Amino acid sequence: MQLDITNKECFDSFIEEMRKVLKEHNPTKGNSWRTTSEHILIDNLMEEVHEFEIKDNPDRELIDIANSCYLLWAKRKYFKGV
């Protein structure tokens, strides 16, 4: 356990994990989320929450949840009419 790690270092590490997973998905999913309805993005988020509850790698699922939140946020902020 690293008790001396700063909040910024934790956040930066978390963001790096998010980027790594998004990069893994990019070849197959690309920017398709930009034209996906908010309702489907919310459904995807809820599916990730469910996977967090049942899968063997909860840390990975937390990153998937965070990425789903990011995609929904970006959709609403930048691509709402798309």
C-alpha positions in Angstrom: 0.0 0.0 0.0 1.3 3.4 -1.0 0.3 5.8 1.7 2.5 8.6 0.4 0.9 8.7 -3.1 -0.8 12.1 -3.8 -4.4 12.5 -5.0 -3.0 13.9 -8.2 -0.8 10.8 -8.7 -3.8 8.5 -8.1 -5.9 10.5 -10.5 -3.2 10.5 -13.2 -2.8 6.7 -12.8 -6.6 6.3 -13.1 -6.8 8.4 -16.2 -3.9 6.5 -17.8 -5.8 3.3 -17.2 -8.8 4.8 -18.8 -6.8 5.9 -21.8 -5.2 2.4 -22.2 -8.6 0.7 -22.2 -10.1 3.3 -24.6 -7.1 2.7 -26.9 -7.7 -1.0 -26.8 -11.3 -0.5 -27.9 -10.6 2.1 -30.5 -9.8 -0.3 -33.4 -13.3 -1.9 -33.2 -15.5 0.8 -31.7 -13.8 4.0 -32.8 -16.0 7.1 -32.4 -19.2 5.2 -32.8 -20.3 6.4 -29.4 -20.6 9.9 -30.9 -23.7 8.9 -32.9 -25.1 6.4 -30.3 -28.2 7.6 -28.4 -27.8 8.7 -24.8 -30.2 6.0 -23.8 -28.0 3.3 -25.3 -24.9 4.8 -23.6 -26.8 4.8 -20.3 -27.7 1.1 -20.9 -24.0 0.4 -21.6 -23.1 2.1 -18.4 -25.6 0.0 -16.4 -24.2 -3.1 -18.1 -20.7 -2.2 -16.9 -22.0 -1.7 -13.4 -23.6 -5.2 -13.5 -20.3 -6.6 -14.8 -18.5 -5.0 -11.9 -20.8 -7.0 -9.6 -20.2 -10.4 -11.2 -16.9 -10.5 -13.1 -13.5 -11.6 -11.7 -11.7 -8.3 -12.4 -13.5 -5.6 -10.6 -10.7 -3.1 -11.0 -11.0 -3.4 -14.8 -14.7 -3.0 -14.6 -14.3 0.2 -12.6 -12.3 1.6 -15.5 -15.0 0.5 -17.9 -17.6 2.2 -15.7 -15.5 5.4 -15.7 -15.0 5.2 -19.5 -18.7 4.8 -19.9 -19.3 7.9 -17.8 -16.8 9.8 -19.8 -18.4 8.8 -23.1 -21.8 9.8 -21.9 -20.5 13.1 -20.6 -18.7 13.9 -23.8 -21.7 12.9 -25.9 -23.9 15.4 -23.9 -21.3 18.1 -23.9 -20.0 18.0 -27.5 -22.2 15.7 -29.6 -25.7 16.2 -28.1 -27.3 16.8 -31.5 -25.5 14.0 -33.3 
